[in-house]
Amino acid sequence: MINRKHVVRIAGCAAAVSAALGLLSIGAANADTFVPLPGGELTKTLSDGTVITVRLTDESANISPSMGATPVHRNAWVSGTASVQVSDNSSAPSVLLFPGYTVACQVNIAGGGVNGGVGGTVDYSDGQNVKPNVSANTGGNLSLGPGQATSFWVLDVEKADDYGREAHRHRNKIDGHSGSVTWADETIGLSGCGGYAQARAFISVELETDSVVTWTTLWGQPFSLG
């Protein structure tokens, strides 16, 4: 004789286990992905003999499912440290440090040229001297379609201008021959991209000595946003 109550209990337990496994699978699929990145280092000797070294260290990205929960939404938190060192043969150099990120939708930003329809333009033809044309200000809440790329600054330093009005600077001024700046959990929120998306850190340095003015850029390794 079949005990129907016993069968119902077994069926109920099986359904509960299946539901739990289903929730576990969903949770695993939506878990954050931590990506350690190698950073980089660039050394350049200027025409007056000044040596400048730019470093990107402690770089990482934490890729997370976007609140939009659709294939066209991506979300990441990025961290890193930018540092610069100038040789002592240059007396009282002027050094400005500009960290930022380039983000692209269905565009290869590992090399070649990138032209962003949103306004970000990057030309890698002269790798060390490339100067990103940053159309966004600060913060990485971006909207890009296929074939588009843009860049944004990490820093937003408030400082009064010459007339006492509030002004925003996107660089860190280095006092002396060396210095650094660190950022943690800077947001990259991307919407509108239905294909693969990438991002890449860059550290640009503007250096002025008694006889030379130069712009140098170090590029980090590209990483996938999904």
Backbone torsions as a table, in degrees:
resi	resn	phi	psi	omega
1	MET	NA	133.9	-177.4
2	ILE	-86.7	128.1	177.1
3	ASN	-86.2	103.2	-174.2
4	ARG	-65.6	-35.2	179.0
5	LYS	-63.0	-38.6	179.7
6	HIS	-65.9	-40.6	178.8
7	VAL	-64.0	-42.2	179.7
8	VAL	-62.2	-41.5	179.0
9	ARG	-62.4	-43.5	180.0
10	ILE	-62.9	-44.4	179.4
11	ALA	-62.2	-41.0	179.3
12	GLY	-63.7	-41.4	178.6
13	CYS	-64.5	-41.8	180.0
14	ALA	-62.8	-41.2	179.4
15	ALA	-64.9	-39.9	-179.9
16	ALA	-65.1	-42.0	178.6
17	VAL	-63.9	-42.5	179.5
18	SER	-62.3	-42.5	179.4
19	ALA	-63.8	-41.5	179.9
20	ALA	-64.0	-42.9	178.6
21	LEU	-64.4	-37.9	178.2
22	GLY	-63.0	-43.7	178.1
23	LEU	-65.1	-37.9	178.9
24	LEU	-64.0	-40.5	179.6
25	SER	-65.0	-41.8	179.0
26	ILE	-63.4	-42.9	179.6
27	GLY	-62.3	-41.0	179.8
28	ALA	-66.0	-38.7	-178.8
29	ALA	-67.4	-30.3	-176.3
30	ASN	-97.4	9.2	-177.4
31	ALA	-70.5	151.1	176.2
32	ASP	-66.4	150.4	177.2
33	THR	-118.5	115.5	179.7
34	PHE	-87.4	128.0	-177.6
35	VAL	-120.9	104.7	173.4
36	PRO	-73.2	137.4	-176.8
37	LEU	-120.0	149.7	-170.9
38	PRO	-77.7	-13.0	-175.9
39	GLY	67.5	-145.8	179.2
40	GLY	173.3	174.9	179.6
41	GLU	-148.5	140.4	-179.9
42	LEU	-137.7	128.4	176.6
43	THR	-119.5	134.0	-175.9
44	LYS	-137.9	133.9	176.7
45	THR	-103.0	124.1	-177.7
46	LEU	-84.8	171.0	-175.0
47	SER	-64.7	-24.0	179.3
48	ASP	-92.2	7.4	178.5
49	GLY	93.4	-8.0	178.1
50	THR	-66.5	135.0	178.9
51	VAL	-109.9	126.9	178.7
52	ILE	-117.9	133.7	177.9
53	THR	-122.5	125.7	179.8
54	VAL	-114.7	133.6	-178.7
55	ARG	-129.5	144.8	170.6
56	LEU	-121.2	115.0	-175.7
57	THR	-129.5	168.0	178.1
58	ASP	51.7	38.9	-176.0
59	GLU	-88.5	138.0	177.4
60	SER	-158.0	163.8	175.1
61	ALA	-138.4	139.7	177.1
62	ASN	-116.3	103.4	-175.9
63	ILE	-85.4	126.3	-174.9
64	SER	-130.6	146.7	174.2
65	PRO	-58.4	135.2	-179.0
66	SER	-72.3	155.6	175.7
67	MET	-61.8	-23.5	178.4
68	GLY	-69.9	-24.6	176.3
69	ALA	53.5	36.4	176.0
70	THR	-131.2	161.9	-178.7
71	PRO	-61.8	-18.1	-178.3
72	VAL	-93.6	3.9	178.3
73	HIS	-113.5	133.7	176.5
74	ARG	-133.1	151.4	179.8
75	ASN	-145.4	138.4	178.5
76	ALA	-151.2	152.4	172.1
77	TRP	-117.5	128.3	-175.0
78	VAL	-119.7	148.3	-178.8
79	SER	-139.8	157.0	177.3
80	GLY	174.9	174.5	176.4
81	THR	-131.7	129.0	176.1
82	ALA	-108.0	133.8	179.3
83	SER	-139.4	156.3	179.5
84	VAL	-141.0	145.0	176.9
85	GLN	-136.8	131.6	-179.2
86	VAL	-117.7	136.7	-177.6
87	SER	-61.5	153.2	-173.8
88	ASP	-72.5	-11.0	-178.5
89	ASN	-71.4	-9.5	176.6
90	SER	-99.7	118.0	-177.5
91	SER	-83.1	127.5	176.3
92	ALA	46.8	61.1	179.0
93	PRO	-72.0	154.4	172.5
94	SER	-98.6	118.3	-174.6
95	VAL	-127.0	124.1	176.7
96	LEU	-120.3	132.8	-175.1
97	LEU	-113.0	122.4	-176.9
98	PHE	-120.7	96.5	174.0
99	PRO	-88.4	148.7	179.2
100	GLY	-167.0	-174.5	179.4
101	TYR	-137.7	143.8	169.7
102	THR	-106.2	133.0	-178.6
103	VAL	-124.1	138.1	-175.8
104	ALA	-139.3	149.2	176.2
105	CYS	-114.8	115.2	-179.2
106	GLN	54.5	39.2	176.3
107	VAL	-132.6	134.0	178.2
108	ASN	-81.2	114.0	-179.8
109	ILE	-106.6	19.1	177.4
110	ALA	-81.1	-14.8	-179.3
111	GLY	175.7	-178.3	-178.0
112	GLY	74.5	-149.0	-178.8
113	GLY	-115.5	149.4	176.5
114	VAL	-129.4	122.8	175.6
115	ASN	-119.1	115.5	-174.9
116	GLY	-95.9	124.5	179.3
117	GLY	-65.1	-22.0	178.8
118	VAL	-78.3	-15.3	177.4
119	GLY	127.6	-9.3	178.3
120	GLY	-85.1	127.2	-179.5
121	THR	-126.0	130.8	178.4
122	VAL	-133.8	127.4	177.8
123	ASP	-120.3	115.8	-176.1
124	TYR	-92.4	8.3	-172.8
125	SER	-61.3	-27.9	175.9
126	ASP	-124.2	76.8	-165.6
127	GLY	-42.8	-49.5	-174.8
128	GLN	-75.0	-26.2	-175.1
129	ASN	-101.4	5.9	-178.5
130	VAL	-61.8	138.3	-179.8
131	LYS	-122.6	105.0	-179.1
132	PRO	-59.5	136.0	174.5
133	ASN	-91.2	97.6	-170.9
134	VAL	-89.6	114.7	-177.7
135	SER	-90.9	-34.3	176.5
136	ALA	-79.5	157.4	178.8
137	ASN	-84.7	-96.2	177.0
138	THR	-127.0	160.7	-177.6
139	GLY	84.2	143.3	-172.9
140	GLY	-109.1	41.0	173.5
141	ASN	-88.8	98.5	-167.7
142	LEU	-121.7	154.6	173.6
143	SER	-128.2	117.4	-177.1
144	LEU	-133.0	143.0	172.5
145	GLY	-103.0	174.8	-179.8
146	PRO	-55.7	134.4	178.7
147	GLY	83.1	7.9	-178.0
148	GLN	-110.4	153.2	177.4
149	ALA	-147.2	152.9	175.9
150	THR	-153.3	169.5	-179.1
151	SER	-132.8	157.5	176.5
152	PHE	-146.0	152.9	177.4
153	TRP	-83.2	149.1	175.8
154	VAL	-82.4	-39.5	-172.9
155	LEU	-89.6	147.5	173.0
156	ASP	-143.0	89.6	-175.2
157	VAL	-99.5	120.2	179.2
158	GLU	-83.2	132.2	179.8
159	LYS	-156.8	139.1	-179.8
160	ALA	-68.2	140.5	177.5
161	ASP	-83.0	-170.5	-176.2
162	ASP	-64.8	-17.3	-179.3
163	TYR	-105.5	9.3	177.9
164	GLY	83.5	2.7	179.2
165	ARG	-84.8	155.0	-179.4
166	GLU	-67.8	130.0	178.2
167	ALA	-131.5	154.1	-178.8
168	HIS	-117.1	129.6	178.3
169	ARG	-112.9	141.1	-176.9
170	HIS	-109.3	29.1	-179.9
171	ARG	-142.1	164.7	175.6
172	ASN	-112.3	122.2	179.6
173	LYS	-83.3	127.1	-177.3
174	ILE	-94.4	127.0	175.5
175	ASP	-93.1	119.5	-179.6
176	GLY	95.2	-151.7	-173.0
177	HIS	-99.4	-4.5	179.9
178	SER	-154.4	155.4	178.8
179	GLY	-179.7	174.3	-177.5
180	SER	-155.0	167.3	174.1
181	VAL	-145.4	141.3	-177.3
182	THR	-122.7	140.9	174.0
183	TRP	-128.9	150.6	-177.9
184	ALA	-137.9	132.1	176.2
185	ASP	56.1	42.4	170.7
186	GLU	-70.4	132.6	-173.2
187	THR	-85.5	134.7	165.1
188	ILE	-116.5	106.8	177.8
189	GLY	-112.4	114.2	-174.7
190	LEU	-116.0	131.5	176.1
191	SER	-130.6	156.6	175.7
192	GLY	90.8	-5.4	-176.9
193	CYS	-96.9	110.3	-178.3
194	GLY	-87.0	-9.2	179.8
195	GLY	-111.9	-158.3	-178.8
196	TYR	-72.0	148.6	-178.8
197	ALA	-131.0	144.5	179.8
198	GLN	-132.4	160.8	172.8
199	ALA	-141.1	160.1	-177.3
200	ARG	-155.7	129.5	178.2
201	ALA	-77.6	151.4	170.4
202	PHE	-139.9	147.6	175.9
203	ILE	-123.2	112.0	177.8
204	SER	-105.0	141.1	-179.3
205	VAL	-128.8	127.6	172.6
206	GLU	-103.0	119.3	-175.9
207	LEU	-122.1	131.0	176.6
208	GLU	-126.9	123.1	174.4
209	THR	-111.8	-171.4	-179.6
210	ASP	-62.8	-24.7	-174.5
211	SER	-130.6	-4.9	-175.0
212	VAL	-137.4	140.6	169.1
213	VAL	-124.4	126.5	-176.1
214	THR	-142.8	156.9	175.9
215	TRP	-123.9	121.4	-177.3
216	THR	-123.2	137.6	-179.1
217	THR	-127.3	129.5	172.3
218	LEU	-104.7	130.7	179.6
219	TRP	-104.9	135.6	173.8
220	GLY	-82.4	176.9	179.5
221	GLN	-76.8	134.2	176.0
222	PRO	-62.8	147.0	175.8
223	PHE	-137.7	152.4	-174.9
224	SER	-82.6	139.3	171.7
225	LEU	-99.1	1.4	179.7
226	GLY	108.6	NA	NA
